[in-house]
């Protein structure tokens, strides 16, 4: 949950920076997105825990949340960038001709339209984030999969336990998917 909120904030800011006319902002955000998207999440978790976490004395939980947030943020940034670029230039030009500033045009005209287009991929990204939380178990954070593995060591019933864990992930993700579908339909009706 925390990683999803932080990832959304990071992704929104980074996605808009990728569209910036300021070359420094654009280049820094592009480097961040390409670096994070070009490396496996598991490697990033290890780097946050064993390198950055050791240097800054971060807890396992903080390192896990930071890695998941930055990973999600990079993907959300691309979703936001693509969503904004999918809105025709004429929308922005019309808003500007009515006297709106660039930021007002973005906030009041472009982003509301882009939101409708980015909702399905954002929902998919957040469902992936829920599944990606299983990777933080490698740095000894107890989450659903790690709890299941601990039960397996005492029950010696790996298949039953893993099917239960998979079922629990479905119980978490299916309502998220349904909520996103409803919101998407509601937004489509408002057009």
C-alpha positions as CSV (number, residue, x, y, z in Angstrom):
1,X,0.0,0.0,0.0
2,X,2.7,2.4,1.0
3,X,4.8,1.5,-2.0
4,X,1.8,2.0,-4.3
5,X,1.2,5.5,-3.0
6,X,4.8,6.5,-3.1
7,X,5.3,4.9,-6.5
8,X,2.3,6.8,-7.8
9,X,3.7,10.1,-6.5
10,X,7.2,9.3,-7.8
11,X,5.8,8.2,-11.2
12,X,3.6,11.2,-11.7
13,X,6.4,13.6,-10.9
14,X,8.9,11.7,-13.0
15,X,6.5,11.2,-15.9
16,X,5.9,15.0,-16.1
17,X,9.7,15.6,-15.8
18,X,10.2,13.3,-18.8
19,X,7.9,15.7,-20.7
20,X,9.6,18.8,-19.4
21,X,11.3,21.3,-21.7
22,X,14.1,21.6,-19.1
23,X,16.8,19.3,-20.5
24,X,18.3,18.6,-17.0
25,X,14.9,17.4,-15.6
26,X,14.2,15.4,-18.7
27,X,17.6,13.7,-18.8
28,X,17.7,12.9,-15.1
29,X,14.2,11.4,-15.2
30,X,15.0,9.4,-18.3
31,X,18.2,8.0,-16.7
32,X,16.2,7.0,-13.6
33,X,13.5,5.3,-15.6
34,X,15.9,3.5,-17.9
35,X,18.1,2.4,-15.0
36,X,15.3,1.1,-12.9
37,X,13.4,-0.5,-15.8
38,X,16.6,-2.0,-17.2
39,X,17.5,-3.9,-14.0
40,X,15.6,-6.7,-12.2
41,X,13.6,-5.8,-9.1
42,X,15.4,-8.5,-7.1
43,X,18.8,-6.9,-7.8
44,X,17.4,-3.5,-6.8
45,X,16.1,-5.0,-3.5
46,X,19.5,-6.4,-2.8
47,X,21.2,-3.1,-3.6
48,X,18.8,-1.2,-1.3
49,X,19.2,-3.6,1.5
50,X,22.9,-4.6,1.4
51,X,24.5,-1.5,0.0
52,X,22.3,1.6,0.6
53,X,20.7,0.1,3.7
54,X,24.0,-0.6,5.3
55,X,25.5,2.8,4.5
56,X,22.4,4.7,5.7
57,X,21.5,2.1,8.4
58,X,18.0,1.5,6.9
59,X,15.7,-1.2,8.3
60,X,14.7,-4.1,6.1
61,X,11.2,-2.8,5.8
62,X,12.3,0.7,4.7
63,X,14.7,-0.8,2.2
64,X,11.9,-3.0,0.8
65,X,9.4,-0.2,0.6
66,X,12.0,2.1,-1.0
67,X,12.9,-0.5,-3.7
68,X,9.3,-1.3,-4.5
69,X,8.4,2.4,-4.6
70,X,11.2,3.4,-6.9
71,X,10.6,0.3,-9.1
72,X,6.8,1.1,-9.4
73,X,7.6,4.8,-9.8
74,X,9.6,4.1,-12.9
75,X,6.9,2.1,-14.6
76,X,4.2,4.6,-13.5
77,X,6.3,7.4,-15.0
78,X,6.2,5.7,-18.4
79,X,2.5,5.1,-18.1
80,X,1.9,8.8,-17.3
81,X,4.2,10.0,-20.0
82,X,2.5,7.9,-22.6
83,X,-1.0,8.9,-21.3
84,X,-0.1,12.6,-21.6
85,X,1.4,12.2,-25.0
86,X,-1.7,10.4,-26.2
87,X,-3.8,13.6,-25.8
88,X,-3.8,15.5,-29.0
89,X,-1.7,18.7,-29.1
90,X,-4.8,20.6,-30.1
91,X,-6.3,20.2,-26.6
92,X,-3.3,21.9,-25.1
93,X,-3.3,24.6,-27.8
94,X,-7.0,25.3,-27.3
95,X,-6.5,25.7,-23.5
96,X,-3.6,28.0,-24.1
97,X,-5.6,30.1,-26.6
98,X,-8.2,30.6,-23.9
99,X,-5.5,32.2,-21.7
100,X,-4.5,29.2,-19.5
101,X,-0.9,28.9,-18.6
102,X,1.1,25.7,-19.5
103,X,0.7,24.3,-16.0
104,X,-3.0,25.2,-15.9
105,X,-3.6,23.6,-19.2
106,X,-1.8,20.4,-18.0
107,X,-3.7,20.3,-14.7
108,X,-7.2,21.2,-16.0
109,X,-7.3,19.9,-19.5
110,X,-4.6,17.4,-20.4
111,X,-4.2,15.4,-17.1
112,X,-8.0,14.7,-16.6
113,X,-8.2,13.3,-20.1
114,X,-5.0,11.3,-19.7
115,X,-6.2,9.8,-16.5
116,X,-8.9,8.0,-18.3
117,X,-6.4,6.5,-20.7
118,X,-3.8,5.5,-18.1
119,X,-6.2,3.9,-15.6
120,X,-6.1,0.3,-17.1
121,X,-2.2,0.2,-17.3
122,X,-2.0,1.8,-13.8
123,X,-4.3,-0.9,-12.4
124,X,-2.2,-3.6,-14.0
125,X,0.9,-2.0,-12.5
126,X,-0.5,-2.0,-9.0
127,X,-1.7,-5.6,-9.3
128,X,1.9,-6.4,-10.3
129,X,3.2,-4.5,-7.3
130,X,1.1,-6.7,-5.0
131,X,2.7,-9.8,-6.6
132,X,6.2,-8.2,-6.5
133,X,6.0,-7.9,-2.7
134,X,6.8,-11.6,-2.6
135,X,10.4,-10.7,-3.6
136,X,11.1,-8.7,-0.5
137,X,11.1,-12.0,1.4
138,X,14.7,-12.4,0.3
139,X,15.7,-9.7,2.7
140,X,13.8,-11.4,5.6
141,X,10.6,-9.3,5.5
142,X,7.7,-11.5,6.4
143,X,5.0,-11.2,3.8
144,X,2.5,-13.7,2.4
145,X,5.0,-16.0,0.5
146,X,7.5,-16.0,3.4
147,X,4.7,-16.8,5.8
148,X,3.7,-19.7,3.6
149,X,7.2,-21.0,3.4
150,X,7.4,-20.9,7.2
151,X,4.2,-23.0,7.5
152,X,5.6,-25.4,4.9
153,X,8.6,-26.1,7.2
154,X,6.3,-27.3,10.0
155,X,3.5,-28.9,8.0
156,X,5.5,-30.5,5.2
157,X,2.6,-29.8,2.8
158,X,4.1,-27.6,0.2
159,X,1.5,-27.9,-2.5
160,X,-1.4,-27.2,-0.3
161,X,0.2,-24.2,1.3
162,X,1.4,-22.7,-2.0
163,X,-2.0,-23.1,-3.5
164,X,-3.4,-21.3,-0.4
165,X,-0.9,-18.5,-0.8
166,X,-1.8,-18.2,-4.5
167,X,-5.5,-18.1,-3.5
168,X,-4.7,-15.3,-1.1
169,X,-2.9,-13.3,-3.8
170,X,-6.0,-13.8,-6.0
171,X,-8.3,-12.6,-3.1
172,X,-6.2,-9.4,-2.9
173,X,-5.8,-8.8,-6.7
174,X,-9.3,-9.7,-8.0
175,X,-11.1,-7.0,-6.1
176,X,-8.4,-4.5,-7.2
177,X,-9.0,-5.5,-10.8
178,X,-12.8,-5.3,-10.4
179,X,-12.6,-1.9,-8.8
180,X,-10.4,-0.7,-11.7
181,X,-12.8,-2.1,-14.2
182,X,-15.8,-0.3,-12.6
183,X,-13.9,3.0,-12.4
184,X,-12.9,2.6,-16.0
185,X,-16.5,2.0,-17.1
186,X,-17.8,4.9,-15.0
187,X,-15.2,7.2,-16.6
188,X,-16.1,5.9,-20.1
189,X,-19.8,6.7,-19.4
190,X,-18.9,10.3,-18.4
191,X,-17.6,11.0,-21.9
